[in-house]
Amino acid sequence: MDIIKAPKKILKDVKIFSIDEIKILINSSTSQFKNIIIVLLFQGLRGSELIALKWSKIDFTKSIITIDERIREGDTDITKSKRVRVIDMLPQTKQALINQLHFTQSYDYVFLNQYNRPYASPKTISTTLKKFCQKFNINVGTLHTLRATCNTLYKQFGLPNDWILHQIGHLEDSVNHRHYTGKIKPNFDEIGKLLSH
């Protein structure tokens, strides 16, 4: 009797937002939603980590953010990787969070829903993002798309791999590469300059 092998699963390209789409996302969004987009794009947080973020975990002086909790279906617990990570705050994120102080500075949580309460899950933000993409004729993406875009941009700009894994919260590079890395577009002008010398 012949052994039937299961068909190999074909891995699809990781979906990310293009540079033009990123510009539309940032320039066309407003208020808290704009700050959310920027933080996700430049920090690569999971949606569950974003909505659990508290002001007490943000150090503007040292430009670092402590990620130690997530919110899932209204319950707060430890992060998916089951460890605390202290990540570098990029300048774009820092400015977005300074802007966010205007909305939620007097609350514990950085991002709140329309009732000034913590989000029970990231689904509401994800739905808003999808509607936003449709409105501005962007290929519809999710919070995962923002996270993958951040990861890909980190790699495209040549940031150290170990640093990227720590920022994103991954233990293994294989997972990062397979599920979070879109097509890297090298700067051919810079390569041309290098080869011309």
VENBEL-V232670 format. One record per residue. N is the residue number from 1. RES is the residue in one small letter. PHI is phi in whole degrees, -180 to 180 (NA if undefined). BURIAL is # if it has 9 or more other C-alpha atoms within 8 Angstrom, else .. D_LAST is the distance of its C-alpha to the last C-alpha in Angstrom with 1 decimal. Layout:
n;res;phi;burial;d_last
N;RES;PHI;BURIAL;D_LAST
N;RES;PHI;BURIAL;D_LAST
//
This chain:
n;res;phi;burial;d_last
1;m;NA;.;63.8
2;d;-75;.;60.1
3;i;-86;.;58.0
4;i;-89;.;56.4
5;k;-88;.;53.0
6;a;-67;.;51.9
7;p;-61;.;49.3
8;k;-70;.;45.8
9;k;-79;.;44.7
10;i;-85;.;41.7
11;l;-78;.;39.4
12;k;-86;.;38.6
13;d;-61;.;35.3
14;v;-73;#;35.5
15;k;-78;#;36.3
16;i;-136;#;34.3
17;f;-84;#;34.2
18;s;-76;.;31.3
19;i;-60;.;29.6
20;d;-62;.;31.8
21;e;-68;#;34.8
22;i;-61;#;34.0
23;k;-62;.;33.9
24;i;-66;#;37.3
25;l;-57;#;38.7
26;i;-77;#;37.9
27;n;-76;.;38.6
28;s;-100;.;41.8
29;s;-89;#;43.5
30;t;-139;.;45.7
31;s;53;.;47.6
32;q;-64;#;47.7
33;f;-61;.;46.2
34;k;-61;#;43.0
35;n;-64;#;42.8
36;i;-62;#;43.5
37;i;-58;#;40.7
38;i;-64;#;38.1
39;v;-62;#;39.3
40;l;-68;#;39.1
41;l;-68;#;35.7
42;f;-103;#;34.1
43;q;-112;#;36.2
44;g;70;#;36.9
45;l;-67;#;40.6
46;r;-70;#;43.1
47;g;-58;#;45.7
48;s;-68;#;48.4
49;e;-77;#;46.5
50;l;-59;#;45.8
51;i;-75;#;49.5
52;a;-94;#;50.5
53;l;-68;#;48.3
54;k;-114;#;50.3
55;w;-61;#;49.6
56;s;-66;.;50.6
57;k;-95;#;47.6
58;i;-110;#;45.1
59;d;-113;#;43.9
60;f;-69;.;42.4
61;t;-68;.;42.0
62;k;-90;.;39.9
63;s;57;#;38.4
64;i;-134;#;39.6
65;i;-129;#;41.9
66;t;-96;#;44.3
67;i;-108;#;44.8
68;d;-138;#;48.1
69;e;-143;#;50.2
70;r;-143;#;50.3
71;i;-118;#;53.0
72;r;-130;#;54.3
73;e;50;.;57.2
74;g;86;.;58.4
75;d;-102;.;58.2
76;t;-98;#;55.9
77;d;-148;.;54.7
78;i;-73;#;51.7
79;t;-65;#;48.3
80;k;-59;.;47.5
81;s;-80;.;45.6
82;k;59;.;48.7
83;r;-153;.;46.8
84;v;-85;.;46.0
85;r;-132;#;42.4
86;v;-106;.;41.1
87;i;-113;#;38.0
88;d;-72;.;35.6
89;m;-94;#;36.4
90;l;-71;#;33.4
91;p;-55;.;33.7
92;q;-65;#;34.5
93;t;-66;#;37.3
94;k;-58;#;38.6
95;q;-67;.;39.1
96;a;-63;#;40.8
97;l;-71;#;43.1
98;i;-62;.;43.9
99;n;-64;#;44.8
100;q;-69;#;46.9
101;l;-54;#;49.0
102;h;-60;.;50.7
103;f;-94;.;52.1
104;t;-134;#;53.0
105;q;-57;#;52.8
106;s;-85;.;56.5
107;y;-112;.;56.3
108;d;-73;#;55.1
109;y;-88;#;52.8
110;v;-71;#;49.6
111;f;-117;#;50.1
112;l;-126;#;53.6
113;n;-79;.;55.3
114;q;-65;.;57.3
115;y;-100;.;60.3
116;n;59;.;58.3
117;r;-124;.;58.5
118;p;-61;#;55.8
119;y;-65;#;54.6
120;a;-78;#;56.5
121;s;-158;#;53.5
122;p;-78;#;50.2
123;k;-59;.;51.7
124;t;-61;.;52.6
125;i;-65;.;49.1
126;s;-63;#;47.8
127;t;-64;.;50.3
128;t;-61;.;49.3
129;l;-63;#;45.7
130;k;-62;#;46.7
131;k;-65;.;48.8
132;f;-63;.;46.0
133;c;-60;#;43.6
134;q;-63;#;46.3
135;k;-62;.;47.0
136;f;-105;.;43.4
137;n;55;.;42.8
138;i;-100;.;40.3
139;n;-55;.;40.3
140;v;-60;.;42.9
141;g;-124;#;41.6
142;t;-122;#;43.3
143;l;-63;#;42.7
144;h;-63;#;41.1
145;t;-63;#;38.6
146;l;-63;#;37.7
147;r;-65;#;37.3
148;a;-67;#;35.1
149;t;-63;#;33.0
150;c;-59;#;32.6
151;n;-59;#;31.7
152;t;-67;#;29.1
153;l;-64;#;27.5
154;y;-54;#;27.4
155;k;-70;#;25.5
156;q;-62;#;23.2
157;f;-91;.;22.1
158;g;74;.;21.6
159;l;-74;#;24.7
160;p;-58;.;26.1
161;n;-63;.;28.4
162;d;-62;.;31.3
163;w;-64;.;31.2
164;i;-61;#;31.3
165;l;-59;#;34.2
166;h;-68;#;36.1
167;q;-59;#;35.6
168;i;-75;#;36.7
169;g;92;.;39.5
170;h;-107;#;38.7
171;l;-92;.;39.5
172;e;-122;.;37.7
173;d;-69;.;34.3
174;s;-63;.;35.8
175;v;-66;#;37.9
176;n;-60;#;35.1
177;h;-69;.;32.9
178;r;-72;.;35.8
179;h;-114;.;37.5
180;y;-130;#;35.2
181;t;-113;#;31.6
182;g;-84;#;30.9
183;k;-69;.;28.0
184;i;-82;#;24.7
185;k;-111;.;22.5
186;p;-69;.;18.8
187;n;-85;.;16.6
188;f;-69;.;14.7
189;d;-63;.;13.1
190;e;-67;.;11.5
191;i;-64;.;10.5
192;g;-61;.;9.0
193;k;-64;.;6.9
194;l;-64;.;5.9
195;l;-76;.;5.5
196;s;-81;.;3.8
197;h;-90;.;0.0
//
